[in-house]
Amino acid sequence: MNKKGQALVEFILILPVLLLILMAMIDIGNIFLKKYELENSLETVTELYKNNDINNLKDFLEKENLSLDEKTLNGITNLTLKQTVQINAPLLNNVLGKNYEITTSKTFYENPGGLEGE
């Protein structure tokens, strides 16, 4: 019996599965990287929002391809950033969808009237 030929056939049969797993791992890593970058961008957006720098805020959101959702109630503001990540792995995009949306949010209290030390 030819052992080399048997090993080659087994490798050829398992290769597509290994490639699918590798592609899925790359896409999942990309999602985590984008989530980390989105959390860093949220800090910049929060500072621009607190400083009422609307023009730079709009420019930053457009440049980074982000969408911002803002909700304010009783002086408490919640900022939510959203970004879409494209999934390329064949089986993973069936589970998560072709475009996967990641979000991160931050809630802070807006101090009206400058009552900082009171």
VEXDONU-716056 format. One line per field, with one value per atom (N, C-alpha, C, O, CB): atom name; residue in three letters; z, x, y. Coordinates in steps of 0.2 Angstrom, whole numbers. Glycine has a CB too. Layout:
N
atomo c(CA, ...)
residuo c(Ala, ...)
z c(Z, ...)
x c(X, ...)
y c(Y, ...)
END
This chain:
118
atomo c(N, CA, C, O, CB, N, CA, C, O, CB, N, CA, C, O, CB, N, CA, C, O, CB, N, CA, C, O, CB, N, CA, C, O, CB, N, CA, C, O, CB, N, CA, C, O, CB, N, CA, C, O, CB, N, CA, C, O, CB, N, CA, C, O, CB, N, CA, C, O, CB, N, CA, C, O, CB, N, CA, C, O, CB, N, CA, C, O, CB, N, CA, C, O, CB, N, CA, C, O, CB, N, CA, C, O, CB, N, CA, C, O, CB, N, CA, C, O, CB, N, CA, C, O, CB, N, CA, C, O, CB, N, CA, C, O, CB, N, CA, C, O, CB, N, CA, C, O, CB, N, CA, C, O, CB, N, CA, C, O, CB, N, CA, C, O, CB, N, CA, C, O, CB, N, CA, C, O, CB, N, CA, C, O, CB, N, CA, C, O, CB, N, CA, C, O, CB, N, CA, C, O, CB, N, CA, C, O, CB, N, CA, C, O, CB, N, CA, C, O, CB, N, CA, C, O, CB, N, CA, C, O, CB, N, CA, C, O, CB, N, CA, C, O, CB, N, CA, C, O, CB, N, CA, C, O, CB, N, CA, C, O, CB, N, CA, C, O, CB, N, CA, C, O, CB, N, CA, C, O, CB, N, CA, C, O, CB, N, CA, C, O, CB, N, CA, C, O, CB, N, CA, C, O, CB, N, CA, C, O, CB, N, CA, C, O, CB, N, CA, C, O, CB, N, CA, C, O, CB, N, CA, C, O, CB, N, CA, C, O, CB, N, CA, C, O, CB, N, CA, C, O, CB, N, CA, C, O, CB, N, CA, C, O, CB, N, CA, C, O, CB, N, CA, C, O, CB, N, CA, C, O, CB, N, CA, C, O, CB, N, CA, C, O, CB, N, CA, C, O, CB, N, CA, C, O, CB, N, CA, C, O, CB, N, CA, C, O, CB, N, CA, C, O, CB, N, CA, C, O, CB, N, CA, C, O, CB, N, CA, C, O, CB, N, CA, C, O, CB, N, CA, C, O, CB, N, CA, C, O, CB, N, CA, C, O, CB, N, CA, C, O, CB, N, CA, C, O, CB, N, CA, C, O, CB, N, CA, C, O, CB, N, CA, C, O, CB, N, CA, C, O, CB, N, CA, C, O, CB, N, CA, C, O, CB, N, CA, C, O, CB, N, CA, C, O, CB, N, CA, C, O, CB, N, CA, C, O, CB, N, CA, C, O, CB, N, CA, C, O, CB, N, CA, C, O, CB, N, CA, C, O, CB, N, CA, C, O, CB, N, CA, C, O, CB, N, CA, C, O, CB, N, CA, C, O, CB, N, CA, C, O, CB, N, CA, C, O, CB, N, CA, C, O, CB, N, CA, C, O, CB, N, CA, C, O, CB, N, CA, C, O, CB, N, CA, C, O, CB, N, CA, C, O, CB, N, CA, C, O, CB, N, CA, C, O, CB, N, CA, C, O, CB, N, CA, C, O, CB, N, CA, C, O, CB, N, CA, C, O, CB, N, CA, C, O, CB, N, CA, C, O, CB, N, CA, C, O, CB, N, CA, C, O, CB, N, CA, C, O, CB, N, CA, C, O, CB)
residuo c(Met, Met, Met, Met, Met, Asn, Asn, Asn, Asn, Asn, Lys, Lys, Lys, Lys, Lys, Lys, Lys, Lys, Lys, Lys, Gly, Gly, Gly, Gly, Gly, Gln, Gln, Gln, Gln, Gln, Ala, Ala, Ala, Ala, Ala, Leu, Leu, Leu, Leu, Leu, Val, Val, Val, Val, Val, Glu, Glu, Glu, Glu, Glu, Phe, Phe, Phe, Phe, Phe, Ile, Ile, Ile, Ile, Ile, Leu, Leu, Leu, Leu, Leu, Ile, Ile, Ile, Ile, Ile, Leu, Leu, Leu, Leu, Leu, Pro, Pro, Pro, Pro, Pro, Val, Val, Val, Val, Val, Leu, Leu, Leu, Leu, Leu, Leu, Leu, Leu, Leu, Leu, Leu, Leu, Leu, Leu, Leu, Ile, Ile, Ile, Ile, Ile, Leu, Leu, Leu, Leu, Leu, Met, Met, Met, Met, Met, Ala, Ala, Ala, Ala, Ala, Met, Met, Met, Met, Met, Ile, Ile, Ile, Ile, Ile, Asp, Asp, Asp, Asp, Asp, Ile, Ile, Ile, Ile, Ile, Gly, Gly, Gly, Gly, Gly, Asn, Asn, Asn, Asn, Asn, Ile, Ile, Ile, Ile, Ile, Phe, Phe, Phe, Phe, Phe, Leu, Leu, Leu, Leu, Leu, Lys, Lys, Lys, Lys, Lys, Lys, Lys, Lys, Lys, Lys, Tyr, Tyr, Tyr, Tyr, Tyr, Glu, Glu, Glu, Glu, Glu, Leu, Leu, Leu, Leu, Leu, Glu, Glu, Glu, Glu, Glu, Asn, Asn, Asn, Asn, Asn, Ser, Ser, Ser, Ser, Ser, Leu, Leu, Leu, Leu, Leu, Glu, Glu, Glu, Glu, Glu, Thr, Thr, Thr, Thr, Thr, Val, Val, Val, Val, Val, Thr, Thr, Thr, Thr, Thr, Glu, Glu, Glu, Glu, Glu, Leu, Leu, Leu, Leu, Leu, Tyr, Tyr, Tyr, Tyr, Tyr, Lys, Lys, Lys, Lys, Lys, Asn, Asn, Asn, Asn, Asn, Asn, Asn, Asn, Asn, Asn, Asp, Asp, Asp, Asp, Asp, Ile, Ile, Ile, Ile, Ile, Asn, Asn, Asn, Asn, Asn, Asn, Asn, Asn, Asn, Asn, Leu, Leu, Leu, Leu, Leu, Lys, Lys, Lys, Lys, Lys, Asp, Asp, Asp, Asp, Asp, Phe, Phe, Phe, Phe, Phe, Leu, Leu, Leu, Leu, Leu, Glu, Glu, Glu, Glu, Glu, Lys, Lys, Lys, Lys, Lys, Glu, Glu, Glu, Glu, Glu, Asn, Asn, Asn, Asn, Asn, Leu, Leu, Leu, Leu, Leu, Ser, Ser, Ser, Ser, Ser, Leu, Leu, Leu, Leu, Leu, Asp, Asp, Asp, Asp, Asp, Glu, Glu, Glu, Glu, Glu, Lys, Lys, Lys, Lys, Lys, Thr, Thr, Thr, Thr, Thr, Leu, Leu, Leu, Leu, Leu, Asn, Asn, Asn, Asn, Asn, Gly, Gly, Gly, Gly, Gly, Ile, Ile, Ile, Ile, Ile, Thr, Thr, Thr, Thr, Thr, Asn, Asn, Asn, Asn, Asn, Leu, Leu, Leu, Leu, Leu, Thr, Thr, Thr, Thr, Thr, Leu, Leu, Leu, Leu, Leu, Lys, Lys, Lys, Lys, Lys, Gln, Gln, Gln, Gln, Gln, Thr, Thr, Thr, Thr, Thr, Val, Val, Val, Val, Val, Gln, Gln, Gln, Gln, Gln, Ile, Ile, Ile, Ile, Ile, Asn, Asn, Asn, Asn, Asn, Ala, Ala, Ala, Ala, Ala, Pro, Pro, Pro, Pro, Pro, Leu, Leu, Leu, Leu, Leu, Leu, Leu, Leu, Leu, Leu, Asn, Asn, Asn, Asn, Asn, Asn, Asn, Asn, Asn, Asn, Val, Val, Val, Val, Val, Leu, Leu, Leu, Leu, Leu, Gly, Gly, Gly, Gly, Gly, Lys, Lys, Lys, Lys, Lys, Asn, Asn, Asn, Asn, Asn, Tyr, Tyr, Tyr, Tyr, Tyr, Glu, Glu, Glu, Glu, Glu, Ile, Ile, Ile, Ile, Ile, Thr, Thr, Thr, Thr, Thr, Thr, Thr, Thr, Thr, Thr, Ser, Ser, Ser, Ser, Ser, Lys, Lys, Lys, Lys, Lys, Thr, Thr, Thr, Thr, Thr, Phe, Phe, Phe, Phe, Phe, Tyr, Tyr, Tyr, Tyr, Tyr, Glu, Glu, Glu, Glu, Glu, Asn, Asn, Asn, Asn, Asn, Pro, Pro, Pro, Pro, Pro, Gly, Gly, Gly, Gly, Gly, Gly, Gly, Gly, Gly, Gly, Leu, Leu, Leu, Leu, Leu, Glu, Glu, Glu, Glu, Glu, Gly, Gly, Gly, Gly, Gly, Glu, Glu, Glu, Glu, Glu)
z c(0, 0, 0, 4, 6, -4, -5, 1, 0, -12, 6, 11, 9, 12, 17, 5, 2, -1, 0, -2, -5, -9, -5, -6, -14, 1, 5, 9, 10, 10, 11, 15, 11, 13, 17, 4, 0, -1, -1, -7, -2, -3, 4, 3, -4, 9, 16, 16, 18, 22, 14, 15, 10, 12, 13, 4, -1, 1, 0, -8, 5, 8, 13, 14, 10, 18, 23, 22, 26, 29, 16, 15, 14, 17, 8, 11, 11, 18, 19, 6, 22, 29, 33, 36, 33, 32, 35, 32, 36, 34, 26, 23, 25, 27, 15, 26, 29, 36, 38, 28, 40, 47, 47, 51, 51, 43, 43, 41, 44, 38, 35, 33, 39, 40, 27, 42, 48, 53, 56, 50, 55, 60, 58, 62, 61, 52, 50, 50, 52, 42, 48, 49, 56, 57, 45, 60, 67, 70, 74, 71, 69, 71, 68, 72, 68, 62, 59, 63, 64, 52, 65, 69, 76, 78, 70, 79, 86, 85, 89, 89, 80, 78, 77, 80, 72, 73, 72, 78, 79, 66, 82, 88, 93, 96, 92, 93, 97, 94, 98, 97, 88, 84, 86, 86, 77, 86, 87, 94, 95, 85, 99, 105, 106, 110, 110, 103, 103, 99, 102, 99, 94, 91, 95, 94, 84, 99, 103, 108, 110, 107, 111, 115, 111, 114, 118, 105, 101, 100, 101, 95, 98, 97, 103, 103, 95, 109, 115, 117, 119, 121, 116, 117, 113, 115, 117, 106, 101, 103, 103, 94, 105, 107, 114, 114, 109, 119, 125, 124, 127, 130, 119, 117, 112, 110, 114, 110, 105, 99, 96, 109, 97, 90, 85, 82, 91, 83, 78, 71, 68, 77, 68, 62, 62, 57, 60, 67, 67, 68, 66, 72, 72, 74, 67, 66, 79, 63, 57, 52, 49, 54, 52, 48, 50, 46, 48, 56, 59, 58, 55, 67, 59, 57, 50, 48, 60, 46, 38, 36, 32, 35, 39, 37, 39, 36, 40, 45, 48, 46, 48, 56, 42, 40, 46, 46, 35, 51, 57, 57, 54, 63, 61, 62, 69, 73, 59, 71, 78, 80, 76, 80, 85, 88, 95, 99, 89, 96, 102, 105, 102, 101, 112, 116, 122, 126, 117, 124, 130, 134, 131, 128, 140, 144, 151, 155, 145, 154, 161, 162, 167, 166, 157, 158, 157, 157, 164, 156, 154, 147, 144, 158, 144, 137, 135, 138, 134, 130, 128, 121, 117, 129, 119, 113, 110, 114, 112, 105, 102, 95, 90, 102, 94, 87, 84, 87, 88, 78, 74, 67, 64, 72, 66, 60, 57, 61, 61, 50, 47, 45, 42, 41, 46, 44, 39, 40, 50, 34, 28, 30, 32, 21, 30, 31, 25, 20, 36, 24, 18, 18, 13, 16, 24, 25, 22, 25, 32, 18, 15, 20, 19, 10, 25, 30, 35, 37, 33, 37, 42, 40, 44, 44, 33, 31, 31, 30, 24, 31, 31, 38, 39, 29, 43, 50, 52, 55, 54, 51, 53, 48, 50, 55, 42, 37, 33, 36, 40, 27, 23, 26, 26, 16, 29, 33, 40, 41, 29, 44, 51, 55, 54, 54, 59, 62, 69, 73, 62, 70, 77, 80, 77, 77, 87, 90, 97, 100, 91, 99, 106, 108, 104, 106, 115, 117, 124, 127, 118, 125, 131, 134, 130, 130, 141, 144, 149, 152, 148, 149, 153, 155, 152, 150, 161, 163, 161, 162, 171, 158, 156, 162, 164, 149, 164, 170, 167, 165, 174, 168, 166, 170, 176, 165, 168, 172, 175, 179, 177, 174, 176, 184, 187, 175, 187, 194, 195, 199, 196, 193, 194, 201, 202, 190, 205, 212, 217, 223, 214, 215, 220, 220, 224, 219)
x c(4, 0, 4, 9, -5, 3, 7, 4, -1, 6, 8, 7, 7, 3, 11, 12, 12, 6, 4, 19, 3, -3, -9, -13, -4, -9, -14, -14, -19, -14, -8, -7, -9, -12, 0, -7, -9, -16, -19, -6, -20, -27, -31, -35, -30, -28, -31, -30, -34, -28, -24, -22, -27, -29, -15, -28, -32, -39, -43, -32, -41, -48, -49, -54, -50, -44, -44, -43, -44, -40, -39, -37, -42, -41, -33, -48, -53, -56, -57, -59, -56, -59, -54, -56, -60, -47, -42, -42, -41, -35, -43, -43, -49, -49, -43, -55, -61, -60, -62, -67, -57, -55, -50, -51, -52, -45, -40, -44, -42, -35, -48, -51, -56, -56, -55, -59, -64, -60, -62, -68, -54, -50, -47, -47, -44, -46, -43, -49, -48, -41, -55, -61, -62, -64, -67, -62, -64, -58, -60, -64, -52, -47, -48, -47, -40, -50, -52, -57, -57, -53, -62, -68, -65, -67, -73, -61, -58, -54, -54, -54, -50, -46, -50, -49, -41, -55, -60, -63, -64, -65, -65, -68, -64, -66, -71, -57, -52, -51, -51, -46, -51, -50, -56, -56, -49, -62, -68, -69, -71, -75, -66, -66, -61, -63, -64, -56, -51, -54, -53, -45, -58, -61, -66, -68, -64, -70, -75, -72, -76, -78, -66, -63, -62, -63, -56, -60, -59, -66, -66, -56, -71, -77, -80, -83, -82, -79, -82, -78, -82, -80, -72, -69, -71, -72, -61, -72, -74, -82, -84, -74, -86, -93, -93, -97, -96, -89, -89, -86, -89, -84, -82, -79, -84, -82, -72, -89, -94, -91, -92, -97, -86, -82, -86, -83, -75, -91, -96, -93, -93, -102, -89, -86, -81, -81, -83, -76, -71, -74, -72, -66, -79, -83, -86, -85, -88, -89, -92, -86, -87, -96, -81, -75, -72, -71, -70, -71, -68, -73, -70, -67, -79, -84, -84, -84, -91, -84, -84, -77, -77, -85, -72, -65, -65, -62, -60, -67, -66, -72, -72, -66, -77, -83, -87, -88, -81, -88, -92, -99, -100, -88, -103, -110, -111, -109, -116, -113, -114, -121, -125, -110, -123, -130, -129, -126, -134, -133, -132, -139, -144, -130, -139, -145, -144, -139, -149, -148, -147, -153, -159, -144, -153, -159, -157, -153, -162, -160, -158, -151, -148, -161, -147, -140, -135, -129, -139, -138, -134, -134, -140, -137, -128, -128, -125, -120, -123, -128, -125, -123, -127, -130, -117, -114, -113, -109, -108, -115, -114, -111, -114, -121, -106, -102, -104, -103, -95, -105, -106, -101, -100, -113, -99, -95, -97, -98, -87, -97, -98, -91, -87, -103, -91, -85, -87, -92, -81, -84, -85, -82, -77, -83, -87, -85, -83, -88, -90, -77, -75, -76, -76, -69, -75, -75, -82, -87, -73, -82, -88, -93, -99, -86, -91, -96, -98, -104, -94, -93, -94, -99, -103, -87, -99, -103, -110, -115, -101, -111, -118, -121, -127, -118, -116, -118, -119, -124, -113, -114, -114, -117, -119, -107, -117, -120, -114, -108, -124, -115, -109, -106, -100, -112, -110, -108, -110, -116, -111, -105, -106, -105, -100, -101, -110, -110, -107, -110, -117, -102, -99, -101, -101, -92, -102, -104, -101, -99, -112, -100, -97, -100, -102, -89, -101, -105, -101, -98, -112, -103, -100, -106, -109, -93, -106, -111, -108, -103, -117, -110, -106, -112, -117, -100, -110, -114, -112, -106, -115, -116, -114, -116, -122, -118, -111, -112, -114, -110, -105, -121, -123, -121, -121, -130, -119, -118, -111, -110, -123, -107, -100, -100, -96, -97, -103, -103, -98, -100, -110, -92, -87, -86, -85, -81, -84, -82, -87, -86, -77, -94, -99, -103, -107, -104)
y c(-6, 0, 6, 7, 0, 11, 17, 22, 25, 20, 23, 28, 35, 39, 27, 37, 44, 46, 52, 45, 42, 44, 44, 49, 38, 40, 41, 47, 51, 35, 49, 55, 61, 66, 56, 61, 67, 67, 73, 65, 62, 62, 65, 69, 55, 63, 65, 73, 77, 62, 75, 82, 86, 91, 83, 83, 87, 87, 92, 83, 82, 82, 87, 90, 75, 88, 92, 100, 104, 90, 101, 108, 113, 118, 107, 112, 117, 119, 124, 114, 114, 115, 120, 124, 109, 118, 122, 129, 134, 119, 130, 137, 141, 147, 136, 137, 141, 143, 149, 136, 139, 141, 146, 151, 135, 146, 152, 158, 164, 150, 158, 164, 167, 173, 163, 163, 165, 168, 173, 159, 165, 168, 175, 179, 163, 176, 182, 187, 193, 182, 186, 190, 192, 198, 187, 187, 188, 193, 197, 181, 191, 196, 203, 208, 193, 204, 210, 214, 220, 210, 210, 213, 215, 221, 207, 211, 214, 220, 224, 208, 220, 226, 232, 237, 225, 231, 237, 239, 245, 235, 235, 236, 241, 246, 230, 238, 242, 249, 254, 238, 250, 256, 261, 267, 255, 257, 261, 264, 270, 257, 260, 262, 268, 273, 257, 268, 274, 280, 285, 272, 279, 284, 287, 293, 282, 283, 286, 291, 296, 280, 290, 295, 302, 307, 292, 302, 308, 311, 317, 306, 307, 310, 313, 318, 304, 310, 312, 319, 324, 307, 320, 326, 332, 337, 325, 330, 335, 337, 343, 332, 332, 333, 338, 343, 327, 336, 340, 347, 352, 337, 348, 355, 358, 364, 354, 355, 358, 360, 365, 364, 356, 357, 353, 348, 355, 355, 352, 351, 345, 355, 356, 355, 350, 346, 362, 350, 345, 338, 333, 346, 338, 331, 328, 322, 332, 332, 330, 328, 322, 335, 331, 330, 323, 319, 335, 322, 316, 310, 305, 317, 311, 305, 303, 297, 307, 308, 307, 304, 299, 313, 306, 303, 296, 292, 308, 294, 288, 283, 277, 288, 286, 282, 279, 273, 276, 283, 281, 285, 290, 283, 282, 285, 286, 282, 281, 292, 294, 294, 297, 300, 291, 292, 295, 293, 285, 300, 304, 305, 306, 311, 303, 304, 307, 305, 297, 313, 316, 317, 318, 324, 315, 315, 317, 314, 308, 323, 325, 326, 325, 321, 329, 331, 325, 325, 333, 319, 313, 311, 310, 307, 311, 310, 303, 301, 316, 300, 293, 294, 296, 288, 293, 293, 286, 282, 298, 284, 278, 278, 282, 274, 275, 275, 268, 263, 276, 269, 263, 263, 268, 262, 256, 256, 249, 244, 256, 248, 242, 239, 242, 243, 232, 228, 223, 220, 225, 223, 218, 211, 210, 220, 206, 199, 195, 195, 195, 192, 189, 182, 178, 192, 179, 171, 168, 171, 169, 163, 161, 158, 160, 155, 155, 152, 157, 158, 146, 161, 166, 172, 174, 169, 173, 179, 176, 180, 181, 169, 167, 167, 168, 159, 167, 167, 175, 176, 164, 179, 186, 191, 196, 188, 189, 193, 196, 196, 199, 198, 201, 207, 208, 203, 211, 217, 217, 217, 224, 217, 216, 223, 226, 211, 225, 231, 231, 227, 235, 235, 235, 242, 247, 234, 241, 248, 248, 243, 248, 254, 255, 262, 266, 256, 262, 268, 271, 267, 267, 277, 280, 285, 288, 284, 284, 289, 293, 291, 284, 300, 304, 310, 311, 308, 313, 318, 325, 327, 318, 329, 335, 340, 340, 337, 343, 348, 355, 359, 348, 356, 363, 368, 368, 363, 374, 380, 380, 385, 381, 375, 376, 375, 378, 382, 370, 369, 363, 359, 367, 364, 359, 357, 351, 361, 361, 359, 359, 357, 364, 359, 360, 353, 353, 365)
END
